[in-house]
């Protein structure tokens, strides 16, 4: 994944797990990540849609985990925010007359699939709770 979405989502969820009995504001979360709160709210929306986060409005509102941190794997987070192949994008118009160019994208798709499955397999063994315990 050639962006920071996984890192941002994991940071958000780790904060929510670390402060599991509190409702955290998007501004507070953004301050920890040192990014614009709009980016945090966008990711919180994705995490809410996936059932990992819930929100509450009002003065005492904010965001909290919607699942126990032991029930959330790092693979769940990865799959929630994954938008690109782990090895990056393919070349759009390789030369179809070239022996490499004509098949490179098919071969890259296979390689991406293998790498992606190994990443998912590794992340399935790690829970948000285990990860968040690194910060206590």
C-alpha positions in Angstrom: 0.0 0.0 0.0 1.7 3.2 -1.2 -0.1 5.6 1.2 -0.5 6.3 4.9 -4.1 5.1 5.3 -3.2 2.0 7.2 -0.8 3.9 9.5 -3.5 6.6 10.1 -6.2 4.0 10.8 -4.0 2.0 13.1 -3.0 5.2 14.9 -6.7 6.2 15.4 -7.7 2.7 16.6 -4.7 2.4 18.9 -5.7 5.7 20.5 -9.2 4.5 20.9 -8.0 1.2 22.4 -5.5 3.0 24.7 -8.2 5.2 26.0 -11.0 2.6 25.8 -13.3 4.1 28.4 -13.2 7.6 26.9 -14.8 9.4 23.9 -12.1 11.0 21.9 -12.7 14.0 19.6 -11.4 14.0 16.0 -9.5 17.2 16.8 -7.7 15.4 19.7 -6.9 12.4 17.6 -5.7 14.7 14.8 -3.3 16.3 17.3 -1.8 13.0 18.1 -1.3 12.1 14.5 -0.3 15.7 13.6 -2.6 15.9 10.6 -5.6 17.9 9.7 -8.8 16.8 11.5 -10.6 16.5 8.1 -8.3 13.5 7.3 -9.1 11.9 10.7 -12.8 12.4 10.2 -12.6 10.8 6.8 -10.9 7.8 8.1 -13.2 7.6 11.1 -16.1 7.5 8.7 -14.5 4.5 6.9 -13.9 2.8 10.2 -17.4 3.5 11.4 -18.8 2.0 8.2 -16.7 -1.1 8.8 -18.2 -1.4 12.3 -14.9 -0.8 14.1 -15.8 2.6 15.5 -18.9 4.3 16.9 -19.6 8.0 17.5 -21.6 10.0 19.9 -22.7 13.6 19.4 -22.8 16.4 21.9 -20.5 18.0 24.5 -19.5 14.6 25.9 -19.4 13.0 22.4 -16.6 11.8 20.3 -15.4 8.4 19.0 -14.9 5.1 20.6 -14.3 1.5 19.6 -17.4 -0.4 18.5 -15.8 -3.8 19.1 -13.5 -5.0 21.8 -9.9 -4.5 20.7 -9.1 -8.2 21.1 -11.7 -8.9 18.4 -10.1 -6.5 15.9 -7.2 -7.9 13.9 -4.7 -5.8 12.1 -5.8 -7.6 9.0 -9.3 -6.2 9.6 -7.9 -2.7 9.6 -5.7 -3.4 6.6 -8.6 -4.7 4.5 -10.8 -1.8 5.6 -8.5 0.9 4.3 -6.7 -1.0 1.4 -7.2 0.8 -1.9 -4.1 -0.1 -3.9 -2.0 -3.2 -4.6 0.7 -3.7 -2.0 3.4 -3.4 -4.7 1.9 -0.3 -6.3 0.1 0.4 -9.6 0.7 -1.4 -12.9 2.0 0.3 -16.0 -1.0 1.4 -17.9 0.1 0.8 -21.5 3.0 -1.6 -21.8 4.0 -2.5 -25.4 1.8 -5.4 -26.5 4.5 -6.4 -29.1 7.2 -6.7 -26.4 7.6 -10.3 -25.0 7.8 -8.7 -21.5 5.3 -5.9 -22.0 2.5 -8.1 -23.3 2.4 -10.2 -20.1 3.9 -8.0 -17.3 0.6 -6.9 -15.8 -0.7 -10.4 -15.6 2.5 -11.5 -13.8 2.4 -8.5 -11.5 -1.3 -9.3 -10.6 -0.2 -12.8 -9.6 2.7 -11.5 -7.6 0.5 -8.8 -5.9 -2.0 -11.5 -4.9 0.7 -13.7 -3.3 2.2 -10.8 -1.4 -1.1 -9.4 -0.3 -2.2 -12.8 1.0 1.0 -13.2 3.0 0.5 -9.7 4.5 -3.1 -10.5 5.4 -2.0 -13.9 6.9 0.6 -12.2 9.1 -1.8 -9.4 10.2 -4.5 -11.9 11.1 -2.3 -13.1 14.0 -2.1 -9.7 15.6 -4.9 -8.0 17.4 -5.4 -4.3 18.1 -5.3 -5.1 21.8 -1.9 -6.7 21.4 -0.6 -3.7 19.4 -2.1 -1.1 21.8 -0.3 -2.8 24.7 3.0 -1.6 23.3 2.0 1.9 24.5 1.1 1.1 28.1 
